[in-house]
Every structure is written in structure tokens, then in C-alpha cells.
Amino acid sequence: MRDSDPDAWADAADLDRTIRTGFRGFRGEVYWHRSAVPLDAVDLTTDTDRGQLDLWLNECEGRCGARRRLPSLRSHGVPGCPAARE
């Protein structure tokens, strides 16, 4: 929303500022984002944006035949590998 609809993002940031102290009975401040930072100051970059590789794109689907070629192999270290379940 921040990048695709700036007007809606501004409305959300205004709402975040409004709820900060708008609840009776709450001690402290209320934030919209789980990081407890004002919405217009939140770091919304993802791990991928910061250079982290997405290893789940290469998740083992059991097609390489590693289990067939090496019967003693329980798993070749790929999370979710079917060989690890046998």
C-alpha cells in the first residue's frame, strides 16, 4: 500500500497516529504495526530485499533420485526432503 497507493498509506499513518493515545484504560501507547513503531517510520523491507536468499524456492521434491542412488542416505540436507521421512 505504501508504494502502490500513497493516499491510502497517508490515511493509514494518520490512523496510526490517532490510535496512539486514543484508548482509555490503556497504559502506554498503541501501535498499528507489531514492531511498536509509528507506521510512517516502520522498516517494511523484507529479508529478500535485504539480500537474504529464498531457499524454499529450491525445496526438495524428491525427483533427484538421491535416495535411490544412495540407499543409506536419510536426507541430503534439503528441508522437506522426502528421503528424511523414510
Summary of the structure (lengths in Angstrom):
residues: 86
radius of gyration: 23.0
end to end distance: 44.5
largest distance: 66.3
contacts: 149
relative contact order: 0.10
helix: 34%
strand: 0%
